[in-house]
Amino acid sequence: MPPETEWALVADAQRARILERLVPLGRWAERAEDTVEIENPRSHEQGTERPGRSHESASSARHAIEPKSDPHRLAKQAFARRLAHRLEEAAQAGAYARLTLVAPPAFLGDLRDALGDAAQRRVRATLDSDLTHLPMHELAPRLDAIPRG
C-alpha cells in the first residue's frame, strides 16, 4: 500500500500550526506556509468599557445591559471557520488523506462544527488539549501517541 499524507492541525483560538507526515513511518514536519496567528483581544478591549444601563420599570433599580454578542467569542468562531475552510480546500485538492485535530475543548467543537464534508471524512483522531506553544521536538511525540481510528 502506498504511503498516505496525514495532516495535524494544532490550534487554539488565536494560533494554528499544520504539520504533515507520510503514514505510517514519516516524521512530522511543520508546514510554515500554514502557520497562522491572529490578535483577538478580550471582549472588554474590543467594545465599550462598561455595558449600558437600563432602569427597572417597576422600581428605581438599574441593571447592566448584556451585549447581544461577545466580540471575542465571535472572533474565535470566525478563526475556526477560516481554518476549517483551509482544511476543506486542501482535502478537496487531495493534499492529505488523514487528519488529526488538536485544540482546547471549546475551540475543537468550533472546528468540528465548521469542517466541510471532505475534511470531516478524513478526521482520524482528535485531542482536546492546547499544544500550540510546544516546540517541534516535544510536539511530534505527542502527536504520535494519539490513538487513531
C-alpha positions in Angstrom: 0.0 0.0 0.0 1.5 3.4 -1.0 2.1 5.9 1.9 -0.6 8.4 2.6 -0.1 12.0 3.8 -1.5 12.9 7.2 -2.0 16.4 8.4 -2.4 17.5 12.0 -3.9 20.8 12.9 -2.7 22.0 16.3 -4.6 25.1 17.2 -6.2 27.3 19.8 -8.4 30.3 19.3 -5.5 32.6 18.3 -2.9 30.5 16.6 -2.7 27.4 14.4 0.0 25.1 13.1 -0.4 22.5 10.4 2.0 19.6 10.4 2.3 16.8 7.9 3.9 13.4 7.6 3.8 10.3 5.4 1.9 7.4 7.1 2.9 5.1 8.7 6.6 5.9 9.4 7.1 9.5 8.3 8.4 12.3 10.6 6.2 15.3 11.4 7.2 18.5 9.6 5.6 21.9 10.1 4.1 23.5 7.1 5.4 27.0 7.6 3.0 28.4 5.0 0.1 27.3 7.1 1.1 28.7 10.4 -1.4 31.4 11.4 -1.6 33.7 14.4 -4.3 36.3 14.9 -4.9 39.0 17.5 -8.1 38.6 19.5 -8.2 41.0 22.4 -10.7 40.3 25.3 -14.2 41.4 24.8 -14.0 44.4 27.0 -11.0 45.6 25.0 -13.0 45.3 21.7 -16.1 47.2 22.8 -17.0 49.8 25.3 -15.5 49.8 28.8 -18.8 49.2 30.5 -22.2 47.9 29.3 -25.1 50.3 29.0 -27.6 50.6 31.9 -31.3 50.4 31.9 -33.9 51.4 34.5 -36.2 48.8 36.1 -39.8 49.7 35.1 -41.3 48.7 38.5 -38.7 50.4 40.7 -35.8 52.8 40.6 -33.2 49.9 40.3 -30.8 50.0 37.4 -29.3 47.0 35.6 -26.4 46.5 33.1 -27.5 45.6 29.6 -25.8 42.5 28.4 -24.3 42.8 24.9 -26.2 40.7 22.2 -22.9 39.2 21.1 -19.4 38.7 22.5 -16.9 40.0 20.0 -14.1 37.8 21.5 -16.2 34.7 21.0 -17.3 35.7 17.5 -13.6 36.2 16.6 -12.8 32.7 17.8 -15.6 31.2 15.8 -14.5 33.2 12.7 -11.0 31.8 13.1 -12.3 28.3 13.4 -14.3 28.8 10.1 -11.1 30.2 8.4 -9.1 27.1 9.5 -11.9 24.8 8.5 -12.1 26.4 5.1 -8.3 25.9 4.6 -8.6 22.2 5.6 -11.6 21.7 3.3 -9.8 23.2 0.3 -6.8 21.0 0.9 -8.9 17.9 1.4 -10.8 18.6 -1.9 -7.4 19.0 -3.6 -6.1 15.7 -2.2 -3.3 17.3 -0.2 -3.9 14.8 2.7 -5.7 11.6 3.3 -5.9 11.7 7.1 -6.4 14.5 9.6 -5.8 14.8 13.3 -7.3 17.8 15.2 -5.7 19.1 18.4 -7.3 22.0 20.2 -8.7 23.0 23.5 -12.3 21.6 24.0 -14.4 24.7 23.1 -12.3 25.5 20.1 -12.2 21.9 19.0 -16.0 22.0 19.0 -16.0 25.1 16.9 -13.6 23.4 14.4 -15.8 20.3 14.2 -18.9 22.4 13.6 -17.1 24.4 10.8 -15.5 21.5 8.9 -16.8 20.7 5.5 -17.7 17.2 4.3 -14.4 16.4 2.7 -12.3 17.3 5.7 -14.7 15.6 8.1 -14.3 12.3 6.2 -10.6 12.5 6.7 -10.6 13.0 10.5 -8.9 10.0 12.1 -8.2 11.4 15.6 -8.8 14.3 17.9 -7.2 15.5 21.1 -8.7 18.2 23.3 -5.6 19.9 24.5 -3.7 23.1 23.9 -0.3 22.1 22.4 0.3 25.2 20.2 3.2 26.5 22.2 5.2 23.3 22.3 8.4 23.2 20.3 8.5 20.6 17.5 10.7 18.2 19.4 8.0 17.9 22.1 5.0 18.2 19.8 5.9 15.3 17.4 6.0 12.6 20.1 2.6 13.8 21.5 1.1 13.6 18.0 2.5 10.1 17.5 0.9 9.0 20.8 -2.6 10.0 19.8 -4.7 6.8 19.1 -6.1 6.8 15.6 -9.1 5.1 14.2 
